[in-house]
Amino acid sequence: MPIKTLINTAALEAVSLFASKDSDRFELFFVFCDVLPDETRLVSSNGEAMSVYRLPQKNKKTGQFLIPVDLVKMLKVQKLASCDLSIEGNILQVFRSYSNDGDHPVCSLSSEGNFGVFPKYLKLFPQEISWEQAEYNPEMMLKFAKAAKIMTPKKFRGSEEEFHSLCELCQNGEKPALVRAVHDANFTGVIMPYKNTIYDQRSEVKIDYWWREQSGETTKEAKGKI
C-alpha cells in the first residue's frame, strides 16, 4: 500500500526555499516529507536555517520520504494549488487533490538515489527561549520573509518582503532561535546565530574579531602605517 498525503503547493514552495544548493549532504537538496497520523510536515534545511510547515490532515499510512525541489516548478506549470503525493517503492506520483484509486497521475518521478538520512529536525527546535540578543545572517532572514509572504493572505502582504511585518524572531543567544510566521501558525523555523560575535561593553557596538580566530593569538597593535 503506498503512502498518500495531501500537499499544499504554496507550502511546498515556501519550505523549498531553504533546501540546500551547495551542501555536501545529499539529503539536504530535497524537501523532507514526514507523514504522521494527524498531520503531514514539510521540512527543509540548508544547515544554517530550517523551515517546517505543518499540514493538519488524517493519513491512513505513515512514513517519510524526500521530495525533489524541481517538483515545485512542475506543480506551477500544472497550476495546482494542492495535490496528492503518493510514493511506493522508488516511484513518487502526483495526483490531483482528493484523487480516487484508478485516477491517472499528473506526473511520476523516480526517487531512486534519494539516499541519506534527513536530520532529526525536532531536536533542532529550542526547548525554551532566553530572548538574549544575537546576530543572524540577513540572507536567511530574507528567506524567511519570502517564505512567509508566500503563505500570507494578500490583504496582509506588504509591498516588500519585510521580515518584521511577516515573521517573529524569538532570539535565543548562542542557541538556535525560533522564527514564526505572523499570519500562519503552521509555518515555523529555526535559524542559527553568528558565531564569535562580540559586543564592546563600552560602546555597545558589535565588533567581529574575526582575525583572532585566524591568527590564533591576539596581535599587537601596529605602529605607524601599514
C-alpha positions as CSV (number, residue, x, y, z in Angstrom):
1,M,0.0,0.0,0.0
2,P,1.5,3.4,-1.0
3,I,1.9,6.3,1.3
4,K,-0.5,9.0,0.2
5,T,-0.9,12.5,1.6
6,L,-2.3,15.9,0.5
7,I,0.2,18.7,-0.1
8,N,-0.4,22.4,-0.4
9,T,1.7,23.7,-3.3
10,A,2.3,27.1,-1.8
11,A,3.6,25.4,1.4
12,L,5.9,23.2,-0.6
13,E,7.2,26.2,-2.4
14,A,7.8,28.2,0.8
15,V,9.6,25.4,2.5
16,S,11.7,24.5,-0.6
17,L,13.4,27.9,-0.4
18,F,15.6,26.5,2.4
19,A,16.7,23.4,0.6
20,S,20.5,23.4,0.2
21,K,22.2,24.2,-3.1
22,D,25.8,23.7,-2.1
23,S,25.8,21.2,0.7
24,D,27.8,18.0,0.6
25,R,25.0,16.3,2.4
26,F,22.8,14.9,-0.4
27,E,19.6,14.7,1.7
28,L,19.5,18.5,2.2
29,F,18.9,19.1,-1.5
30,F,15.3,17.8,-1.0
31,V,12.2,18.7,1.0
32,F,11.7,16.1,3.7
33,C,8.1,14.9,4.0
34,D,7.1,13.4,7.3
35,V,3.6,11.7,7.1
36,L,2.1,11.3,10.5
37,P,-1.4,10.0,11.5
38,D,-2.8,13.5,12.2
39,E,-0.7,15.8,10.0
40,T,2.0,16.0,7.3
41,R,5.1,18.0,7.8
42,L,7.3,19.6,5.1
43,V,10.8,20.3,6.2
44,S,14.0,21.6,4.6
45,S,17.3,22.9,5.8
46,N,20.5,24.4,4.3
47,G,22.5,23.8,7.5
48,E,22.1,27.4,8.7
49,A,18.3,27.7,8.9
50,M,15.4,25.2,8.8
51,S,11.8,25.7,7.9
52,V,8.8,23.4,8.8
53,Y,5.2,23.6,7.6
54,R,2.5,21.5,9.2
55,L,-0.5,20.4,7.2
56,P,-3.2,19.0,9.5
57,Q,-5.0,16.0,8.0
58,K,-5.8,12.3,8.5
59,N,-3.3,10.0,6.9
60,K,-4.1,6.3,6.5
61,K,-0.5,5.2,6.3
62,T,2.6,7.0,7.8
63,G,6.1,7.2,6.5
64,Q,8.9,9.5,5.4
65,F,10.3,10.4,2.0
66,L,12.2,13.1,0.1
67,I,10.6,15.4,-2.4
68,P,12.7,16.8,-5.3
69,V,12.7,20.6,-5.3
70,D,12.1,20.5,-9.1
71,L,8.6,19.3,-8.3
72,V,7.7,22.8,-7.3
73,K,8.3,24.1,-10.8
74,M,6.2,21.2,-12.2
75,L,3.3,22.0,-10.0
76,K,3.3,25.6,-11.1
77,V,3.2,24.6,-14.7
78,Q,0.2,22.4,-13.9
79,K,-1.4,25.3,-11.9
80,L,-2.2,23.0,-9.0
81,A,-3.0,24.8,-5.7
82,S,-2.8,21.4,-3.9
83,C,-2.1,17.8,-4.9
84,D,-2.0,14.3,-3.6
85,L,1.5,12.8,-3.3
86,S,1.8,9.0,-3.4
87,I,5.0,7.1,-3.0
88,E,5.5,3.3,-3.3
89,G,9.0,1.9,-3.6
90,N,11.1,4.3,-5.6
91,I,8.2,6.0,-7.5
92,L,6.7,9.3,-6.4
93,Q,3.5,10.1,-8.2
94,V,1.5,13.4,-8.2
95,F,-2.3,13.3,-8.4
96,R,-4.9,16.0,-8.4
97,S,-6.3,16.8,-5.0
98,Y,-8.6,14.2,-3.4
99,S,-7.9,11.7,-6.2
100,N,-9.5,8.2,-6.2
101,D,-8.0,4.9,-6.8
102,G,-7.5,4.3,-10.5
103,D,-7.0,8.0,-11.3
104,H,-4.1,8.8,-13.6
105,P,-1.2,10.7,-12.1
106,V,-0.4,14.2,-13.2
107,C,3.3,13.2,-13.3
108,S,5.6,10.5,-11.9
109,L,9.1,10.9,-10.6
110,S,11.7,8.3,-9.7
111,S,13.0,8.8,-6.2
112,E,15.8,6.4,-6.9
113,G,19.0,7.8,-5.5
114,N,17.2,9.7,-2.6
115,F,19.7,8.2,-0.2
116,G,20.8,9.8,3.1
117,V,19.2,10.3,6.4
118,F,17.5,13.6,7.0
119,P,18.4,15.3,10.3
120,K,16.1,14.7,13.3
121,Y,14.6,18.1,12.9
122,L,12.6,18.2,16.1
123,K,15.8,18.2,18.1
124,L,16.8,21.4,16.4
125,F,13.9,23.4,18.0
126,P,14.8,25.2,21.2
127,Q,13.2,23.8,24.3
128,E,13.0,27.3,25.8
129,I,13.7,30.8,24.7
130,S,16.1,33.1,26.5
131,W,15.4,36.2,24.5
132,E,19.1,37.0,24.6
133,Q,20.1,39.1,21.6
134,A,22.3,37.7,18.9
135,E,23.2,38.4,15.2
136,Y,21.9,36.3,12.3
137,N,22.6,36.0,8.6
138,P,20.4,38.7,6.9
139,E,20.2,36.4,3.8
140,M,18.5,33.7,5.9
141,M,16.1,36.4,7.4
142,L,15.2,37.4,3.9
143,K,14.4,33.8,3.0
144,F,12.0,33.5,6.0
145,A,10.3,36.7,4.9
146,K,10.0,35.5,1.4
147,A,8.6,32.1,2.5
148,A,6.2,33.7,5.0
149,K,4.9,36.1,2.2
150,I,4.1,33.1,0.0
151,M,1.8,31.8,2.8
152,T,0.4,35.2,3.9
153,P,-3.0,36.2,2.6
154,K,-2.8,39.1,0.1
155,K,-4.6,41.5,2.3
156,F,-1.8,41.2,4.9
157,R,1.1,41.4,2.4
158,G,3.3,44.5,2.2
159,S,4.8,45.8,-1.0
160,E,8.2,44.5,0.1
161,E,9.4,41.4,1.9
162,E,10.0,43.0,5.3
163,F,10.9,40.4,7.9
164,H,9.3,42.1,10.9
165,S,6.0,42.5,9.2
166,L,5.8,38.9,8.2
167,C,7.8,37.0,10.8
168,E,8.5,37.0,14.6
169,L,12.1,36.3,15.7
170,C,12.4,34.7,19.1
171,Q,16.1,35.4,19.9
172,N,18.0,32.8,21.9
173,G,21.6,33.9,22.4
174,E,24.1,31.4,21.2
175,K,21.4,28.7,20.8
176,P,19.1,28.3,17.7
177,A,16.5,31.0,17.5
178,L,12.8,30.3,16.7
179,V,11.1,32.0,13.8
180,R,7.3,32.1,13.5
181,A,5.1,33.5,10.7
182,V,2.9,36.3,11.9
183,H,-0.2,35.2,9.8
184,D,0.3,31.5,9.7
185,A,0.8,29.4,12.8
186,N,1.6,26.3,10.8
187,F,4.9,27.8,9.5
188,T,7.8,27.8,11.9
189,G,11.6,27.7,11.6
190,V,14.9,27.8,13.3
191,I,17.9,30.0,12.5
192,M,21.5,29.6,13.8
193,P,23.2,32.7,15.2
194,Y,26.5,34.1,14.0
195,K,29.5,32.7,16.0
196,N,32.4,34.7,17.5
197,T,30.4,37.9,17.5
198,I,31.5,40.2,20.4
199,Y,29.8,43.3,21.8
200,D,32.0,46.0,23.0
201,Q,30.8,46.8,26.6
202,R,31.9,50.4,26.4
203,S,30.1,51.5,23.2
204,E,27.7,48.5,22.7
205,V,28.8,48.4,19.1
206,K,29.1,45.0,17.5
207,I,32.7,44.1,16.8
208,D,33.6,40.9,15.0
209,Y,37.1,40.0,15.9
210,W,37.5,37.5,13.0
211,W,41.3,37.9,12.9
212,R,41.7,36.5,16.4
213,E,40.5,33.1,15.3
214,Q,42.5,33.1,12.1
215,S,45.8,34.3,13.7
216,G,45.5,32.0,16.7
217,E,46.5,34.8,19.1
218,T,45.9,38.4,19.8
219,T,48.2,40.5,17.6
220,K,49.9,43.7,18.9
221,E,48.7,47.0,17.5
222,A,50.7,48.1,14.5
223,K,52.7,51.3,14.9
224,G,52.8,53.8,12.0
225,K,51.5,53.0,8.6
226,I,50.8,49.5,7.3
